[in-house]
């Protein structure tokens, strides 16, 4: 149901069909194995991502203000700046997400990603639009008693991999993610809960554990994406 993109997966058609059944343990083990074989580039990229997001937040939200009748214009300007900052933060976040997905796809293809690999995010317009649509849909769903937002976020979990891996447009990628996730929802719910738990544990370790848990989670999720959609996986 998910044909490979033109030219196959990777420039040299790297990869062979992996396991046909998805296992939560196998996905996490794969993520850890690939990360531990190439930790430096992943840790540096996670640190860079944190620093970039912190700088953007500091630029747009790094000052205090008081609202009274004498500074209405200042407050209005601050609110506009805050809105722009939120949008910029979101867009940069989508590009960072796509970069991590690209790196994880390289790991799944059996190639250790270099720093330059993470810059090959694919169609930037589709990446940003996909992130916006998923974000808006999740936010609307959260307003509607929370559960619809969680369901939507889960079903669009792989929208970005479909964009980066197969150059799909935003709408097609979201539809593809829905179909793929629903095809193995039970196992994927367990995987999602396990990855959330791993990242909570990483955050509790003074946040330093996130330098490990985030890459492991992204690689494990990408492994699950390839297994579920019948794509190639290199051990």
Secondary structure, 3 states (H helix, E strand, C coil): CCCCCCCCCCCCCCCCECCCCCCHHHHHHHHHHHHHCCHHHHHHHHHHHHHHHHHHHHHHHCCCCCCCCCCHHHHHHHHHHHHHHHHHHHHHHHHHHHHHHHHHHHHHCCCCCCHHHHHCCCCHHHHHHHHHHHHHHHHHHHHCCCHHHHHHHHHCCCHHHHHHHHCCCHHHHHHHHHHHHHHCHHHHHHHHHHHHHHHHHHHHCCCCCHHHHHHHHHHHHHHHHHHHCCCECCC
